[in-house]
Amino acid sequence: MQEARSCANDVVDAVCDGLRQIGDFSYAILPKDLAHALGDLKKAVLSTVRSAVDWEIEWIDDRVAGGDRLRDEWREKCRRTPADEPQAGGV
């Protein structure tokens, strides 16, 4: 069992090394300043995406918390009995 796992890890490592080398080649064929500029651009885009994802996560958390507050308010209103509320147009 351990031998099979070791063999699978070797395959995964070989594939990762191959992909890493392809990535290195893709930047090596570019002039140095262009390769660095492209890398900086990609990092900036990914940072922006990360910021958007973080904002979306915060927005979802806020909406869930707001839903919890509303649910509690509704539950509290449902617990009130009609005798607790003043009658409209009472005599």
C-alpha positions in Angstrom: 0.0 0.0 0.0 2.8 2.4 0.9 4.6 1.5 -2.3 1.5 2.5 -4.4 1.2 5.8 -2.5 4.9 6.5 -3.1 4.5 5.7 -6.8 1.5 8.1 -7.0 3.4 10.8 -5.3 6.3 10.4 -7.7 3.9 10.8 -10.6 2.3 13.9 -9.1 5.8 15.4 -8.4 6.8 14.7 -12.0 3.7 16.4 -13.4 4.2 19.4 -11.1 7.8 19.7 -12.1 6.8 19.6 -15.8 4.2 22.3 -15.3 6.7 24.4 -13.3 9.2 24.0 -16.2 6.5 25.1 -18.7 5.8 28.1 -16.6 9.5 28.9 -16.4 9.8 28.6 -20.2 6.9 30.9 -20.8 8.6 33.7 -18.9 12.1 32.8 -20.1 11.2 33.5 -23.8 10.2 37.1 -22.9 12.6 39.9 -22.4 13.5 40.3 -18.7 11.6 43.6 -18.2 8.6 42.4 -20.0 8.5 39.1 -18.0 8.7 41.1 -14.8 6.0 43.5 -15.9 3.7 40.6 -16.9 4.3 39.0 -13.6 3.4 42.2 -11.8 0.3 42.6 -13.9 -0.9 39.1 -13.1 -0.2 39.6 -9.4 -2.2 42.9 -9.5 -5.1 41.2 -11.2 -5.1 38.3 -8.7 -4.9 40.8 -5.8 -7.9 42.6 -7.2 -9.8 39.3 -7.5 -8.8 38.4 -4.0 -10.1 41.8 -2.7 -13.4 41.2 -4.6 -13.8 37.8 -3.1 -13.0 39.1 0.4 -15.6 41.9 -0.1 -18.2 39.3 -1.3 -17.5 37.1 1.7 -18.0 40.0 4.1 -21.2 41.0 2.3 -22.5 37.5 2.6 -21.6 37.4 6.3 -23.4 40.7 6.9 -26.5 39.5 5.0 -26.6 36.3 7.0 -26.3 38.3 10.3 -29.1 40.6 9.0 -31.3 37.6 8.3 -30.6 36.3 11.8 -31.7 39.6 13.3 -34.9 39.7 11.2 -35.7 36.1 12.0 -35.4 36.9 15.7 -37.6 40.0 15.3 -40.2 38.0 13.5 -40.1 35.2 16.1 -40.5 37.8 18.8 -43.6 39.3 17.1 -45.1 35.9 16.6 -44.7 35.1 20.3 -46.8 38.1 21.3 -50.4 37.3 22.0 -53.2 39.4 20.6 -54.1 40.3 24.2 -50.6 42.0 24.6 -51.4 44.4 21.7 -53.8 47.4 22.1 -57.0 47.0 20.1 -57.5 49.4 17.2 -60.7 51.4 17.4 -61.6 50.0 20.8 -64.5 51.2 22.8 
